[in-house]
């Protein structure tokens, strides 16, 4: 057999495939970023599909354009202007196969082997999987409660050749952190100073359960160096595989060329169905509905964690998004815990921090999803998780005492 490309070794170990493996009977899945399937607007999307086929069947089944359906792009222009304060137009918006494709296209555009790439530590596992294919040099910037450590970022930009910064400023995946307005402005200033492109991932931005929206980094961009990506996956349904990006000038023109080479265009059928759905329904009302549901689930999970987690465990209380970030003491190996027999037998799945850092060196954290499971499963699953964590920690302390003795 011929030798495979060198990047395969890096991408094959991303851990992303395990997250979306088929759910087994009696499993409680807190590991993947699943929305609640009961909130998918199934009937409304079905009606939209029926309307689309009845009105426009031949055009629907034909090719469209690389950037996507103009009517849907125009709706996204208005949405971004109203909700995200991003000023753009039809000629600078592209429909993609989820935000994931936008991330991959941007990585393909910007990164040669060994190029410097700044990511938050921890960060979105799917972004790492996309980036690793292009073999960059990663620089991890620690995450604080108000977002990326800007002082650490500036030191990194001063001492290393960095080409791009990837950030999830709103309800960061996986920590749930929200970047402060001051830091958003500082990051733009640093990007301008050091001539760095910013890839802003706004996938969770619509899902706010408390607090006030902050401007996107893209809305503060005065030099056209921010590429903004988002998705319908979390606010409508992931099976649509429909997202979008906006950028300016040479960046956007180059992204069009890459999109054409990747898949020619996003599905004309899917774009037309979503466009018709938006004509007939209020996306704002639907988002309010799912936010009400997810707020309840988040509160239920936090309540269960307060009752069941060992006292040495720490966990976040995010204002939105999909995830709670759990931290154990530094000498606790969460990856080993996730794979050990006791947790496996419980049927509870979580994502350990190992695959959420490009270095893989931080092993005591875990990402826990609260949106995908029912309230009943949240209660049961967190109780089982808490019991397993307590038992594992007690066993670790016992072994340490025995070894010292």
URCORKA-V423355 format. One line per field, one symbol per residue. psi: psi as a letter, one per 30 degrees, with the letter a starting at -180 (. if undefined). A space follows every 50 residues. Layout:
# URCORKA-V423355
psi = ???
This chain:
# URCORKA-V423355
psi = klklkffeeeffgffeeeeglkklkgkjjgelikljfffkieeeeeeeee eeeeeheeeegllbleflkeeeeeeeeeeeeeefgkjalefgkkklilfe eeeeeeeeefklkgkkkklkjlakeeeeeeeffghljkjkkkkaegakje eeeeeeeefljkekkkkifjikjffgkkkleeeeeeeeeeeeeghkkkjk jgegefikflakklkleeffjfghgkkkkalfeffdkfffhkallkllbe eeeeeeeeeefegelljeeeeeeeeeefefljeeeeeeeeeeeeeeeeee eeeeeeefklffkkllilfaafkkkkkllfgkjeeeeefleeeeffgkkl jlfeggkefgfjgglkkkkffflleeeeeeeeeeeeeeeeeeeeeeeeee eeee.
